[in-house]
Amino acid sequence: MWYYEQNGNRIGPVDEATMLGLIANRTISIDTLVWTNGMANWTPLQQTQLAAGLPVPPPMTHSAPATPHYHQTTVNHHPDAKDRVPYVLLAVLLGIGIHNFYAGYTTRGLIQLLVSILSCGILWFFMWIWAIIEACTVTQDANGVRFK
């Protein structure tokens, strides 16, 4: 008769066929702690006689490299994707909406530009804060294409 641990609870006794069924339906895994008569301590299932009856995965068709290779993933950008750097620089350095014209957001850009000019620069600071927030949060142009 076997006992197993699940979510901090010790469950059992169950017979070996039940244990194999619990493994098959993934109720327990090879790392589950189990115990039966004759064992000194609770042990991961993979180190017991129950593991002998588990299916063995087929051998790999190719050998794994001795040292792991790390692959750099490349992001395929849309051919019309704009660079993010000019967008951020225009937003931070000017703060009057020119960055939005660059990204195709003409209405936003026009609002920021007109507020800055028509207020004789008095409200420019608020438009600059708005531009910095956009520089930090906007990741795509008006057409939905992500920046490079």
C-alpha positions as CSV (number, residue, x, y, z in Angstrom):
1,M,0.0,0.0,0.0
2,W,1.3,3.5,-0.9
3,Y,0.8,6.9,0.4
4,Y,1.4,10.2,-1.5
5,E,1.6,13.8,-0.7
6,Q,-0.6,16.4,-2.5
7,N,-0.9,20.1,-1.6
8,G,0.7,19.4,1.8
9,N,-1.7,16.6,2.6
10,R,-0.7,12.9,2.9
11,I,-3.2,10.7,1.2
12,G,-3.5,6.9,1.3
13,P,-3.3,4.1,1.6
14,V,-3.8,3.2,-2.1
15,D,-2.7,0.2,-4.0
16,E,0.0,0.2,-6.7
17,A,-2.6,0.1,-9.6
18,T,-4.3,3.2,-8.2
19,M,-0.9,4.9,-8.0
20,L,-0.1,4.1,-11.6
21,G,-3.6,5.5,-12.5
22,L,-2.8,8.7,-10.6
23,I,0.4,9.0,-12.6
24,A,-1.3,8.3,-15.9
25,N,-4.0,10.9,-15.4
26,R,-1.4,13.4,-14.1
27,T,-2.9,13.7,-10.6
28,I,0.6,13.1,-9.3
29,S,4.0,13.5,-11.0
30,I,7.4,11.9,-10.8
31,D,8.4,14.6,-8.2
32,T,5.5,13.8,-5.9
33,L,6.6,12.5,-2.5
34,V,5.5,8.9,-1.8
35,W,6.0,6.4,1.0
36,T,5.3,2.7,1.5
37,N,6.3,0.1,4.1
38,G,10.0,-0.5,4.1
39,M,11.0,3.0,3.1
40,A,12.8,5.1,5.7
41,N,11.6,8.5,4.4
42,W,9.1,10.1,2.0
43,T,10.8,10.0,-1.4
44,P,10.1,11.5,-4.8
45,L,8.2,8.9,-6.9
46,Q,10.9,8.8,-9.6
47,Q,13.3,7.3,-7.0
48,T,11.0,4.4,-6.2
49,Q,10.0,1.0,-7.7
50,L,6.9,2.7,-9.1
51,A,9.1,4.6,-11.6
52,A,10.2,1.3,-13.1
53,G,6.8,0.9,-14.6
54,L,6.6,4.3,-16.2
55,P,7.0,4.6,-19.9
56,V,10.5,5.7,-21.1
57,P,10.7,8.5,-23.7
58,P,12.2,7.5,-27.0
59,P,15.8,8.4,-27.6
60,M,16.6,11.8,-29.2
61,T,17.4,11.5,-32.9
62,H,20.3,14.0,-32.6
63,S,22.7,14.5,-29.9
64,A,22.4,17.6,-27.7
65,P,25.4,20.0,-27.9
66,A,27.9,19.7,-25.0
67,T,27.4,23.4,-24.3
68,P,24.2,25.2,-24.7
69,H,24.0,27.7,-27.5
70,Y,22.0,30.9,-27.0
71,H,20.1,32.2,-30.0
72,Q,19.4,35.8,-30.4
73,T,15.8,36.3,-31.5
74,T,15.3,38.8,-34.1
75,V,12.1,40.8,-34.5
76,N,10.8,41.2,-38.0
77,H,9.7,44.7,-38.4
78,H,7.1,45.9,-40.8
79,P,8.8,47.5,-43.9
80,D,7.0,50.8,-43.1
81,A,7.9,50.8,-39.4
82,K,9.2,54.1,-38.1
83,D,12.2,54.3,-35.7
84,R,11.2,54.9,-32.1
85,V,14.4,57.0,-31.3
86,P,13.3,60.0,-33.4
87,Y,9.8,59.8,-31.9
88,V,11.2,59.9,-28.4
89,L,13.7,62.6,-29.1
90,L,11.2,64.9,-30.8
91,A,8.8,64.4,-27.8
92,V,11.4,65.0,-25.1
93,L,13.4,67.8,-26.8
94,L,10.5,69.8,-28.3
95,G,7.4,68.8,-26.5
96,I,5.1,70.7,-28.9
97,G,3.5,67.7,-30.8
98,I,6.0,67.3,-33.6
99,H,6.6,63.7,-32.5
100,N,2.9,63.0,-33.1
101,F,3.1,64.3,-36.7
102,Y,6.1,62.0,-37.2
103,A,4.0,59.0,-36.0
104,G,0.9,60.0,-38.0
105,Y,-1.1,61.2,-35.0
106,T,-2.0,64.5,-36.7
107,T,-4.9,65.5,-34.5
108,R,-2.9,65.0,-31.3
109,G,0.1,66.8,-32.8
110,L,-2.1,69.7,-34.0
111,I,-3.7,70.1,-30.5
112,Q,-0.3,70.1,-28.8
113,L,1.2,72.5,-31.3
114,L,-1.7,75.0,-31.3
115,V,-2.0,75.0,-27.5
116,S,1.7,75.7,-27.2
117,I,1.7,78.5,-29.8
118,L,-1.7,80.1,-29.1
119,S,-0.9,80.4,-25.3
120,C,2.4,82.2,-26.2
121,G,4.3,79.3,-24.6
122,I,2.5,79.6,-21.3
123,L,1.0,76.1,-21.6
124,W,4.0,74.6,-23.3
125,F,5.2,72.9,-20.1
126,F,1.9,70.9,-19.9
127,M,2.2,69.9,-23.5
128,W,5.8,68.8,-22.8
129,I,4.7,66.6,-19.9
130,W,2.0,65.1,-22.2
131,A,4.7,64.5,-24.8
132,I,7.0,62.7,-22.3
133,I,4.2,60.5,-21.2
134,E,3.5,59.6,-24.9
135,A,7.2,59.0,-25.4
136,C,7.1,56.4,-22.6
137,T,3.9,54.7,-23.5
138,V,3.3,54.9,-27.3
139,T,4.8,51.8,-29.1
140,Q,3.2,52.1,-32.5
141,D,2.3,54.6,-35.1
142,A,-1.2,55.8,-36.1
143,N,-1.5,52.9,-38.5
144,G,-0.9,50.3,-35.8
145,V,2.6,49.4,-37.0
146,R,5.1,48.9,-34.1
147,F,8.1,51.2,-33.9
148,K,11.5,49.7,-34.7
